[in-house]
Amino acid sequence: MTYKIQDDIAEIIDRLRKDNISFQDKTILVTGGAGFLGSWVCDVLVKQGAYCICLDNLSSGRIDNISHLMEKENFRFINHDVSKPIYFGMTHHPNGICVGDIKRIDIVMHMASRASPFEFKRFPIPILKSNTLGTMNALGIAKAHNALFFYTSTSEVYGNPPDEAIPTSETYFGHVNLN
């Protein structure tokens, strides 16, 4: 049996439809949208009729993950590091780049960060910047547009899993004392 991502995307869309959840006609910014999970989110949003803005600097995301979306009318890729300011709906700002033609953002989905424990030693500062400055910038965009904010994380927040637990299962509880 051949695994097809499109089958999973179709199942996600079907489940959203059954739960009466639609992103149609919403403008949604997905930071880290060329990453593994971010690209799936972009796929679902485009297929549901949202205008999807994928913001990614391709440090760990891949253009191959979103190349099939590039020709879609309701998809836009912006190659940009989320830890640096970006302003939507403005033509000039002294502190960052501006994307003047996007006037409205309804939802910001912040998914930008390298998530592999193997990269934490190699890229500690970019990861720190994405998780702090990137979150601050994404929150600023949401605030400026009165948009909903959606933040994701990885299982690494639960501590260092044993080597045999990579990839980390959904049942892994971690080394964190939750009391």
N, C-alpha and C positions, 0 to 999 in steps of 0.2 A: 504494500500500500504506500502510495506517495503522499507525503505530508504537504498540504497546500495552505499557506497563510490565508488566502482569500476565503477558504472555507471557514476559518476561525473568525475572520472579519464579518462574514455573513451571519455567523451565529451571534456575535456581539450585537450586530444591528437588529437581528430578530428579537433578541432578549430586550433590547432597549424599546423596541416597538411594542412588545408585549407589556412592558411596564409603563407604556405611554410616555416615554422620554424621547424628546426630539430636540436636536440642535439646529434644525432648519432655520435659515434666515438669520442666524446669530453670527457675529464676527468674533472669532475665537483665536487668541494668540497662544501658541504652544511653544514654550521655550524648551529647547532640547528636542525639537520635533523631528530631527533626522536620526535620533537614537533608536535603539531597539523598541522600547515601549512607546516613545513619542511618535514614531512613524506609524505605529498601529493606531494610535489616537487620531493622527492626521487622516489616515485612511477612513476611519469610521466617520469622522466629522465631514469630510468631503462627500462621502457616499450618502450622508444624511442631509446634505444640502446646506451645510454651514459654509461660511467664508472662512477658510482656515489659513492663518498666517503662521508659518513655521519659521522660528528664529533659532538658528544653530550656527556655531562657529566651526563645526565639523572636527572638533578636537577628538571626540570619540564617536560621534554620530557619523553616518555615511550617506553620501549623496545617493548611493544605490538604493537605500531604504525608501527614498521618496521620489526617485527619478520617474516612476510611472505616474506621479501626481503633477509633475511640472507643466504639463499641457492643459491641465484642468483649469477652467475659468474661475472656479471658487477656491483656488489654492495659490499661495504665494510663498516663496522661499526668500528669506533674508539671511544672508551670511553675516552674522554679528555675534560677538561675545556678550552674553547677558550680563557679565560683570561690569560692562561699560554702558553708560547711559544711552538710551534711545528714546526718542519722543515721537509719538504718533499724533497726526493731526496738526502738526506745526511745520513751518517751512524754515525756521531758524531758531536755534537755541545755542547759547555759548558753551554749554557743557556736554554736548553730545551730538550724535547724528539725528537727523529728522526724517520722518517718513510722512510727508505732508498729505498724500492722497488717501491715507487711511484715517478717517475722521472719527470712527466709532469702534470701540472694542467692548463686547458684552461680557466676555469671560477670559480670564488669564489662567492658563494651565501651566504652572511652573514645574517643568520636568528636567531642567538642565543641570546635570552634574554627572561626572564620571561615577559609575556605580560599582566598579570592580575593585575589590580589596587589593588585587594585584597591582593596581595603578596608584594606590594611595602613597606608596613610597616614592614613586617616580614623578608624580604630579601633585605634591601636597599643596602648593600655593595656588595653582589654578583651581583645584577642587575647593579650597577654602574660599577663594574669591567667588566662585559660582554659587556656593552655598550661603554666602553672607551678602556680598555686594549684589549678586544676581537676584537673590530673594528680595533685597531692598529695592532694586530697580523694577522687578516684576510687580511688587506691591505698589510702587509709585505709579506704574502704568495703570494698574487696577483702580487706584484711588483717583487718578486724573480722569478716568473714563467712567467712574462709578460702576465698575465691572465686578462681577463675582470673581473670587480668587480661589484657585484649586491648587493645593501643594501636595507633592508626592515625596516619598522617601523610599529607601531600600531597607532590606532586612539587616544591613550592616549597623543600623541604629541599635540593634540588640546585642552588639558586641561581636567579637571575633569568633566565627563558627569553627568547629574542628574541620580539618582538611577534607574529611570524608563527607562533610555536609555542603560541599560546593558542587553544583549549584544548591543554594539554600532552599530547603523545602518550605512550604507554607505553614507547616506544623512546628517549625523550629522556634523555640521560645526564647533562646538567647541566654546571655550571661548577665542580664540586667536584673537587679532586684527591684521589682515593681511595687514593693510595699513602702 
